[in-house]
Amino acid sequence: MKKTIICNIPMKARIDKSVYISEEKSIPASGRRVSFPVNAFIEAAITEGVELKVILLAKDDEFSSAEANIALFKNELAEIATERGLSVSYAVINTAFSQDKTVHEQLMGKLIDELEEGSQLIADITYGPKDLPIIEFTALSFAEKFLGCEIENILYGQSSFADGVAVNTKICDMAPLFYLGSITDAVHADTPDKARRMLKSLLSL
């Protein structure tokens, strides 16, 4: 069995290792101290013999620590993969730290090219600049609609900070947020008031 992991790589230099708890059965966490929440999920949820394709999304500028963080991610997952009997391959997509339209289009195109038809997709949107989740959600929607992919989980590592250190860390499921767009697509009304009422009704289901 093959699964595809998409993970945002942070640009900052210091990434705290934390134990990420989960309050949802659909996203178990292992209890291991990790820098990347998805690795705690992989250890708890992915069974032996699974092939993982990991797509790492990195943003670069002259101050970025993305390359060091890519190495950190790979070392962290390598330990888990060895213990769990997982096979891992990598694709790294580097784009400039820029909000230029061409950069967004480049990232979107490269990400779509790396997604294999019929893949089971897991994304970790914890880190990275604000444009990444928007591009990823668009790519996931495309993959689900046109590539026959299944979106299994969209993860976010939530934390508070005490004196600059991550505390109260937990893994959250962001899939409901992803599917909000499809709810608005289902609204058909001839007045703004009717549209608002229908949207609120759909959200309450």
Disulfide bonds with the S-S distance in Angstrom:
none
